[in-house]
Amino acid sequence: MLRKNKIALGIVLLSALLTTSTNANVMRDSQGLEIIIGPVGEGYYENVHIISSTVGVISSGESIIVNSVIEAPICVRATGINLTIRGSNLYCDLCVQFTGRALINNKFMNNKCEGQFTNRPDVFGM
């Protein structure tokens, strides 16, 4: 609960600081990663810091997340097809939530997950 309050407070503070969306005024974290307020849709995310009070990334198709940080109650909600997460830090209660029945072509390499890894431990054994 404390972590969720910190995330919500962080979103409020970041929203107050974000004035324009020009590259000169892009918000960055202490590691230099661009801060994005989520939830965001499927896509390619590299060297970003996604912060959300609900879900970080919602993917119904292919999504690739590389060398990034996600902070949210659920980091990634995906159908289970073509999801790649590589070299990322996931600070969530549930790191990957699969909504589809079939899991096809999903790749997870060198990630750190602070919460439960997935809602499908039957498949991933974690």
C-alpha positions as CSV (number, residue, x, y, z in Angstrom):
1,M,0.0,0.0,0.0
2,L,2.8,2.4,0.8
3,R,4.5,1.7,-2.6
4,K,1.2,2.6,-4.3
5,N,0.9,5.8,-2.4
6,K,4.4,6.7,-3.4
7,I,3.7,6.0,-7.1
8,A,0.5,8.1,-7.0
9,L,2.4,11.0,-5.3
10,G,5.1,10.7,-7.9
11,I,2.6,10.9,-10.7
12,V,1.0,14.0,-9.2
13,L,4.4,15.7,-8.8
14,L,5.6,14.7,-12.3
15,S,2.4,15.9,-13.8
16,A,2.8,19.3,-12.1
17,L,6.4,19.5,-13.5
18,L,5.5,18.6,-17.0
19,T,4.7,21.8,-18.9
20,T,5.4,21.0,-22.5
21,S,6.2,18.0,-24.6
22,T,9.1,19.4,-26.5
23,N,12.4,17.5,-26.4
24,A,14.1,20.4,-24.5
25,N,11.6,19.9,-21.6
26,V,11.5,16.1,-21.5
27,M,11.5,14.9,-17.9
28,R,14.4,12.6,-17.0
29,D,15.1,10.4,-13.9
30,S,18.4,10.2,-12.0
31,Q,19.6,7.6,-14.6
32,G,18.9,9.9,-17.5
33,L,15.9,7.8,-18.6
34,E,13.0,9.7,-20.2
35,I,10.0,9.7,-17.8
36,I,6.7,8.6,-19.4
37,I,3.4,8.7,-17.5
38,G,1.4,5.6,-18.2
39,P,-0.5,3.6,-19.0
40,V,1.0,3.4,-22.5
41,G,0.0,1.2,-25.4
42,E,2.0,-1.5,-27.2
43,G,5.2,-0.5,-28.9
44,Y,8.9,-0.3,-28.6
45,Y,10.3,1.3,-25.4
46,E,14.0,1.7,-24.8
47,N,15.7,3.6,-22.1
48,V,12.5,5.0,-20.6
49,H,11.0,5.1,-17.1
50,I,7.3,4.4,-17.2
51,I,5.3,5.4,-14.1
52,S,1.6,4.6,-13.7
53,S,-0.9,4.3,-10.9
54,T,-2.6,1.3,-12.7
55,V,-0.8,-0.5,-15.5
56,G,2.5,0.5,-17.1
57,V,2.2,-1.0,-20.6
58,I,-1.0,-2.4,-22.1
59,S,-0.2,-4.6,-25.1
60,S,-2.6,-6.4,-27.4
61,G,0.1,-7.0,-30.0
62,E,3.9,-6.9,-30.2
63,S,5.7,-5.0,-27.5
64,I,9.5,-4.7,-26.9
65,I,10.8,-3.1,-23.7
66,V,14.6,-2.7,-23.4
67,N,16.8,-1.3,-20.7
68,S,13.9,0.5,-19.0
69,V,12.2,0.9,-15.7
70,I,8.5,0.5,-15.0
71,E,6.8,1.4,-11.7
72,A,3.1,0.5,-11.4
73,P,0.8,-2.0,-9.6
74,I,1.0,-4.1,-12.8
75,C,4.0,-3.4,-15.0
76,V,2.8,-5.0,-18.3
77,R,-0.6,-6.4,-19.2
78,A,-0.3,-8.4,-22.4
79,T,-2.2,-10.9,-24.5
80,G,0.8,-13.2,-24.4
81,I,2.0,-13.0,-28.0
82,N,5.3,-11.4,-29.0
83,L,6.3,-9.7,-25.8
84,T,10.0,-9.1,-25.2
85,I,11.4,-7.6,-22.0
86,R,15.1,-7.3,-21.8
87,G,17.5,-5.7,-19.3
88,S,14.7,-3.9,-17.5
89,N,13.7,-3.2,-13.8
90,L,10.1,-3.9,-13.0
91,Y,8.9,-2.4,-9.7
92,C,5.4,-3.8,-9.5
93,D,3.1,-6.0,-7.4
94,L,2.6,-8.1,-10.6
95,C,5.3,-7.7,-13.3
96,V,3.6,-9.4,-16.2
97,Q,-0.1,-10.1,-16.4
98,F,-1.1,-12.3,-19.4
99,T,-4.7,-11.9,-20.5
100,G,-4.6,-14.5,-23.3
101,R,-4.8,-18.2,-23.1
102,A,-2.0,-19.1,-25.5
103,L,1.5,-17.8,-24.8
104,I,3.6,-17.5,-28.0
105,N,7.0,-16.0,-28.7
106,N,7.5,-14.2,-25.4
107,K,11.1,-13.5,-24.3
108,F,12.4,-12.3,-20.9
109,M,16.1,-11.8,-20.5
110,N,18.2,-10.2,-17.7
111,N,15.3,-8.4,-15.9
112,K,14.7,-7.6,-12.3
113,C,11.1,-8.1,-11.0
114,E,10.4,-6.8,-7.5
115,G,6.9,-8.4,-7.2
116,Q,5.3,-11.6,-8.4
117,F,6.7,-12.3,-11.9
118,T,3.6,-13.4,-13.7
119,N,0.0,-14.6,-13.2
120,R,1.0,-17.7,-15.2
121,P,3.6,-19.5,-13.1
122,D,2.2,-22.8,-14.6
123,V,4.0,-21.9,-17.8
124,F,7.1,-20.0,-16.5
125,G,7.6,-22.0,-13.3
126,M,8.3,-18.8,-11.3
